[in-house]
């Protein structure tokens, strides 16, 4: 992929994201989503591998169907109310269709089947974009329309996402698929709280993006795409692998790391809303995700792979120090003491 084509794709991603998150009109929001979809497809298929072409085709078909459903829901609402404002979504059919469209765009269960396959067919950098930047516009639309959505439907989809994300990630050996199911599980946490405290959903999304960026960048630096290569990655960059352990535990939500903060606040808010059963259920289901995070952490730092005496290890890659990875990794594991400051700002 040429530098000019890559520059155009990245600029289009930024423009599409900015268009959607700054718009109150349905047509402008839809336009931004379409620009995003068309901009990311060359980045997915840039390797020209059949798996990458398949992933880009799947992504295009799913996103086109979701965008059409979103535009259809806005037209139904405009026909019934005469309003094109995102915050004025009052028609029940339009609300249901919008929920389906956004769930499909985000990869929420039961509309999640495309997401792990697309991530597996993409490069590690493109998978990072799909897991963070590409989710920002749909999350923003969900945030703006949150007061009009059905709480029971969102809670059901959130619990289902947390369950499936944890359950289906247990038997995976590819790191990108594991992180895809991790993303589905985290989306369940964001969705269950969005009606009751939308600002908390945005905080959870920001922290998830920070932590998962640290994981993706670390795995990309050591060129780790499956568990068997993860077991020998400590020989390449030992310090980065040690920090990867903390980042994975933070993504799992273990105290006193950064990832514990959003889960703690979400469970607290659900308890305030008399949703103790849902809070207990989603906390118990997150233990499934905790298992494969611990497995990743165990493989990355503690175990040695079976090898013969003449096995050649790749010792210490001479790569220039990337200060951005160091900063992101440090923040992804040490932001919990700043919780009071963050709470006052939201």
C-alpha positions, -999 to 999 in steps of 0.1 A, spaced: 0 0 0 15 33 -11 21 62 13 -4 85 -5 -31 58 -3 -24 53 34 -25 90 41 -58 94 23 -73 64 43 -61 78 76 -73 113 69 -107 99 58 -109 79 91 -103 111 111 -128 131 90 -155 104 92 -151 100 130 -151 138 135 -182 141 113 -202 115 132 -193 126 168 -199 163 161 -233 158 143 -268 161 157 -284 153 123 -290 117 113 -279 121 77 -246 137 87 -240 110 113 -247 83 87 -223 101 62 -195 100 87 -201 62 94 -200 55 56 -167 75 52 -152 55 81 -163 22 65 -149 30 31 -116 43 46 -108 13 67 -114 -13 39 -81 -6 21 -63 -9 54 -78 -43 61 -71 -57 26 -36 -41 21 -17 -74 25 -36 -89 -5 -38 -122 14 -70 -142 7 -78 -140 45 -75 -102 44 -97 -99 13 -123 -122 30 -122 -100 61 -126 -68 42 -156 -82 22 -173 -94 54 -166 -60 71 -181 -41 41 -212 -62 39 -220 -61 76 -213 -24 79 -233 -15 48 -263 -35 62 -259 -18 96 -257 17 80 -288 10 59 -307 -1 90 -296 30 108 -307 53 80 -340 34 77 -346 39 115 -339 76 112 -363 79 82 -391 61 102 -386 85 131 -385 115 108 -417 103 91 -435 99 124 -422 130 143 -408 153 116 -375 154 135 -340 145 122 -323 153 155 -305 123 170 -316 131 205 -353 132 194 -357 95 188 -393 87 200 -407 61 176 -406 26 191 -398 9 158 -371 34 151 -356 27 185 -355 -10 179 -339 -7 145 -313 17 158 -304 -6 186 -299 -35 161 -279 -13 137 -255 0 165 -252 -35 180 -242 -48 145 -216 -20 140 -201 -25 174 -202 -63 174 -225 -67 203 -241 -102 208 -261 -116 191 -247 -95 161 -211 -103 169 -202 -132 145 -184 -110 120 -161 -93 144 -136 -120 154 -132 -132 118 -125 -96 106 -99 -90 133 -82 -123 126 -79 -114 89 -64 -80 96 -30 -69 106 -23 -61 143 -24 -23 136 -56 -25 117 -71 -47 144 -62 -20 169 -81 6 148 -111 -17 145 -112 -22 183 -108 14 193 -112 42 167 -139 25 146 -161 19 177 -160 56 187 -187 69 163 -213 41 171 -207 46 208 -213 83 204 -246 77 186 -256 53 213 -246 79 239 -268 106 222 -298 84 218 -294 65 251 -325 80 268 -348 68 240 -336 31 240 -352 1 256 -335 -7 290 -346 -44 290 -332 -50 255 -299 -33 262 -295 -52 295 -302 -85 278 -277 -78 250 -251 -66 275 -253 -98 297 -253 -120 265 -222 -101 252 -204 -106 285 -212 -143 286 -204 -150 249 -172 -129 250 -159 -148 279 -172 -182 269 -160 -182 232 -126 -167 241 -117 -197 263 -106 -221 235 -89 -196 212 -52 -197 204 -49 -166 182 -42 -134 201 -64 -113 178 -94 -135 182 -89 -135 220 -88 -97 220 -119 -97 197 -139 -117 223 -124 -95 250 -138 -64 232 -172 -81 229 -172 -87 267 -162 -51 275 -189 -38 252 -214 -56 274 -202 -36 304 -205 -4 285 -240 -12 272 -256 -22 305 -249 12 321 -255 36 292 -291 44 300 -284 51 337 -250 69 334 -239 77 299 -208 95 311 -196 63 328 -200 45 295 -177 70 278 -152 67 306 -152 29 303 -147 32 266 -118 56 269 -101 34 295 -108 2 275 -93 19 244 -62 30 264 -56 -5 278 -63 -25 247 -40 -1 227 -12 -10 251 -18 -47 245 -20 -45 207 11 -23 205 30 -46 227 20 -77 207 28 -59 175 63 -49 187 72 -85 195 53 -98 164 31 -121 185 0 -135 167 -7 -168 186 0 -183 219 29 -205 208 49 -174 197 37 -155 229 56 -182 249 89 -172 234 83 -135 231 100 -128 265 133 -136 248 129 -107 224 119 -78 248 118 -89 284 109 -56 299 80 -51 275 67 -86 282 68 -79 320 47 -48 314 24 -68 291 16 -90 322 4 -59 341 -16 -46 311 -34 -79 306 -43 -80 343 -55 -44 340 -77 -54 310 -91 -82 332 -101 -56 358 -80 -67 387 -73 -42 415 -53 -20 420 -48 -15 382 -66 9 359 -91 -16 345 -106 -22 379 -119 14 380 -148 12 353 -160 -22 366 -161 -10 401 -180 22 392 -205 2 369 -213 -23 396 -218 6 421 -241 24 397 -261 -8 389 -266 -14 427 -278 22 431 -304 15 403 -316 -16 422 -302 -39 395 -283 -61 420 -291 -93 401 -277 -79 368 -246 -65 386 -239 -99 402 -245 -118 369 -222 -96 348 -195 -97 375 -197 -135 377 -196 -138 338 -165 -116 337 -146 -144 355 -147 -163 322 -128 -135 306 -104 -134 336 -94 -170 328 -81 -164 293 -64 -131 304 -46 -151 331 -37 -177 305 -22 -150 283 -3 -135 312 9 -169 323 21 -178 288 38 -144 283 60 -143 314 61 -175 334 62 -205 311 89 -218 288 79 -236 256 90 -273 251 122 -272 230 151 -293 220 187 -286 230 195 -272 195 165 -249 194 174 -214 183 159 -186 203 157 -150 191 173 -130 218 167 -92 223 155 -75 192 175 -43 186 146 -20 181 146 17 189 127 25 221 92 36 214 82 61 241 45 61 232 42 24 241 60 30 274 36 59 282 4 41 272 15 9 291 23 29 322 -11 47 321 -30 15 314 -19 1 347 -15 30 371 -45 54 367 -65 41 397 -51 66 422 -65 94 400 -101 81 404 -113 110 425 -100 135 400 -116 116 371 -150 113 389 -151 151 395 -144 158 359 -173 136 346 
